Amino acid sequence: ARAHTHTHTHHPLTPPAPLTPMPDKRVLVLNATGKTGTGVCRALKDAGYAVHGTTRSPAGGAILTAAGVTPVIANYTNRADLDRAFAESGARKVFILTDYFQAARKSVALEVEQGKAAIAAARAADVDHLVFMSVADAECFDERTHHLHAKVALEAHLRAQGDGLPYSIVRPCAFFENLDDAANWNPLKKGVVRFLTRAECKWTSTYDIGRAAAVHFGDPAAWLGRTTDVISWQGDLDAVAAALATVSGVPTKAKLAMPRWVTRLLLNDLHHMLLYYEQEKGPKGTPAEFKKVVPDAMSAEDWFRSHGRYADGEPICA
């Protein structure tokens, strides 16, 4: 038999296209077990982020673990703990909030110091993006609204960095969560809803704050240095009561959480915040503008459905 010689044509291998690196989905949320941190963590987790959250105690860690958040036992007001939290989590994204009333013990100077430490730790960790939570129209409130002064100072501090720290700012308005706030003597009860003013307000949920942050983290170049007013819904206390009545099927009254003379005499800081809502019709942003960022931002009805229960544990929806 005749041997056959096969000639092979060698084609150079085409190099594979470079892989597009997957965006790092780890994000560190400071003060993750607080009222705001809890909602922010849930929203970021729902948006597909691997959420790490700081908490000072193992008990807080257990709460975070149950919510699908990786706990980092750390005091978020301590710089050394912050550095360790970034190292432990490996997060290159961070959500920073500061707490005037508890962590800073009602000291503007201390709150500014704590915020600057968190920003410095983020810089040292070479974060891809930092989202700072301020307050809508913070610079517009009466000078006697002390609990907002640090937010203004920290916004200015961020803007003055000028050397490439990637950041953006979210600025929420009145929280729906304040409608069920036993820690501040306002538990939500069947048939009644209470707030500090009956005037029309602009409202949001801590969940929508987190959803706005998720949008920023998802496209940091588009949001670099920008500010988003987180304003989900607008209405007065009667409209809030009507929303709860619709969701619960129970007639609901609107009442003040406390007489205005009490806020004026004993809660002067909050009193002057309320005056801005009532007299200046602030904040200036609108739900329509925010819905360009989060199209399905929560209405009052949405929030009551999501919240699900009165303070005593009874379901809102029968």
N, C-alpha and C positions, 0 to 999 in steps of 0.2 A: 504494500500500500504506500501510496505517495504521501509523504508528510506535508501538511499544510502549514504555512507560516502566516500567522495573524499579525497584521500591523495595527498597533494601537495608536490612536491619535490622542495626545495628551493636551487637555485644555487647562489653562491656569485656573485655579480655584478663585471664585469671586469671594472676596472677603465679606463676611456677614456685616449687615448694617449695624452700626453701634446701637447698643441697647439704650433706650431712654430710661434713665434712672427713675424708679418709682419715688414719688414724693414721700418724704419722711412724715408719717402720720402720727408720730408721737407728740403730744402736747401736755404741758404741765400747767395745771390750774392751781393757783395759790388760794389758800383758805377754802378748800374744796368742800368742807362740810357745813359751811355757813349757808344762810338763806340763798344768797346769789350763787355761790359756788356750786351748790347742789343742782340748781337748774341749768347752769352753764355746762357742768360735766355731762348731764343727761343729753343736752342738745348736741354737744360735740361727739359724744359716743354714738348717738343716732345718725350723725353725719359721717360716720365711718372712721373717726379718729381713735387712736389708742390713747386713752386719757389716763394721765397720772395726776394725782391730787395730793396736796399737802394736808396733813392733819397732825395735831399735836399729841394725839393719844391712840393707843391700840383700839379703844372702843370706836373712835372715829374711823380708824382703819378698817374695822369690821363692817361699818356702814358703807364705806366706799367699795370694799370688795363685793358686798351683796349687790351693789349697783353696777358692777362690772367695771369699776375704776380701780386702777392699781394704786394702792396707798403708798405715800412716802411720809414716814413719821418725821416731821420737821416743823419747827417754829418759823412761819413765813416772815416774821418780823426780824429775824436774826440772820445777819449776812452769812455767817459760817454755815448755818443750816441751809440757807438758800443755795450756796455753792454745792453743798452735798446733795441737795435735792435735784439740781440739774445733772450732776454727775451720776447719781443713782438712776434717774429716769432715762437719761440719754436724750431727753426732749430738746428739740431745736425750735420749738414753738412754745410760747408762754402766754397765759392770760393772767394779767396783774390787776388786782383790785386792792384798795386800801380801806381800812375800817376806822373811822373817826371815833365812833361811840365806844367800842370795846378795846380793840387792840391798841389804839392810840390814846385811850382814856380821855377823850374829848380835848386832846391837845393838837392844834393845827401843826405846830412845829414838829411834834413827834410823828404825826401822820406823814408829813413831808419827808422826814428823815427815813421812815420805813419805806416809803415809796421809792425814794432815791436809791436805797440799798437794793431793792428788788430790781430796779432798772440797771444798776451797776452789775448785779449778779447775772442778769440776762446778757449784758454786753460781754462779760467775762466768759460766759458759756458760748459766745459766738452764735446767738440765736438767728434763725432764718427770719422769724417775724415775731414781734411783740404786740399784743393787743392790750391796751390799757383801758380800764373802765372808769369813766368820769361821770358827769351828770349833765343832761341837756340844759343848755343856757346857764351853766354854772357861773359864768362871769357876769350874768345879768341880775342876779339876786341881790337883795339888800345886804349891805356889809355886815349886818347883824346876823345873817344866816351863816354862822361860823363853820358849820359842818361841811360847807362846800369850798371853803377857802383853799384847802390843801389840793383839791382836785384842779383848781385853776393854776396853782403853782406847779403842780406836777405836769400838767399839759405843757406849760411854758418850758419846764425843764427838758421834756422830751424834744420839743421843737428846737431848743437851743443846742442840742447835741451836735448836729452839723457834720458828723463824720461817719455817716453811713449806718447808724443804728436803725434797722428796719422796723418801723412801728406803724400802728394806726390806732384810732381811738373810737370807742363806742360810748355813747352818751344816753343812757336810759332816762325815762321820766318816772312818774309815779308807778309803783309796783302793784300789780293785782294781788301779790302775796300779802300785802298789808291789810287786805280784807279778811284774812284769817291769820292773826298774829297774836297768839296767846301771850307771848313774851312781852308784848306791849299792850296787854289788857284789851285785846280786841279779837277774841275767838269767834269764828264764824258759827252762827246758830241758825237753826231752821226758822224761816219766817222773818228774818231781819238781817240787814247788812249795814255795817257801820263804817264810817271813815271820818277824818278830821275836818272835812269841808263838804258842803252840799253842792258846791260850785262845779261847773264843767271842768274836767281835768283831761289830761292826755295820759294814757295808761300803757303799760307793757308788762310782760312776764319775764321772769328770770330765764325761762326757756328761750324766749325770743332774743334775749341778750346773747345767749350761747349760739343761737342760729346765725345772728349777725357776725359773731366772731368766726364761726365756721366759714362764712363767705369770705371774710378777710383772709383767713389762713389759706383758703383754697386758691386764691389769686392775689398773693401779696404784692406783686408789682403793680396791680391795678389800684390797690388801696394804700400804697406807701404814703405815709404822712397825712392821710385823709381822715375825716371824722364822719361818723354815722350817728345821727340821732335815732335812738331806738324808741319809736312811738308806734304802738300797734293799734290803738283804738282810742276814740274820744267820746266822752259822755259824762253827764253829771251823776250824782249819787242816785237819783231816781231812775236813770237809765240803767245803772248797775243793778239796782233792785229788780227792775223789770227783766233784766237778763237772767238773774238767778231764779225769778219766778217762772220764766219760760223753761229753763233747764230742769228745775225741780218739780214743777207742777204745783207748787205751794205759794199762795199769796205772800209777798215779801215786802216788808216796810223798809224805808231808808231812814236811818237815824245818825246823828252825830255821835262819834265815839266818846266825845267829852264836850262839855260846854266850851264855847270859844273863850270865855273869860279865863278858863283854866289854862288853855294853851298860851294866852297872852301873858298871864302872870307867872306861870310855872315852866312853860316850854317856849321861851321867847325865840329861840333859834328856829324851831319848827313854825312858830306863829308867823314869822316874817317870810318863810318859804311859802306858806299858804297864801299870804297876801300877794305874792307874785302870781300865783295861779289865779287868784280871784280878781285882782285889779289890773294886771298886765296881760291876762289871758295867755300866760306862758305855759310851756315853752313854745318857741316860734315854729318848730318843725311840725310836720303833719303825718298822719297815718299813710296818706297817699304817697308821700315821698319815701317812707320806710318800706312800703310794699314794692317799690322798685328793687329793693335789696332782698326782702323776704316776702314774696307775694302772698303767702298764706299766713301772715302774721295773725296772732290770736285776737279775737274779739272778746268781750266780756263773757259771752255765752261759751265760746271755745274754752276760755280759762276755767270756768266753773265745771265744765264737763271733764276737762283734763285733771283738775284738782280732785274731783271725785267724791270728797267726803267733808262733812262738817267737822268741827273741832272735836266733837265727842265720838267720831268714828262712824256715825251713821251715813250711809250713802246719800249723796245729793240727788242722784237720779233714782227714782223708784224702780 
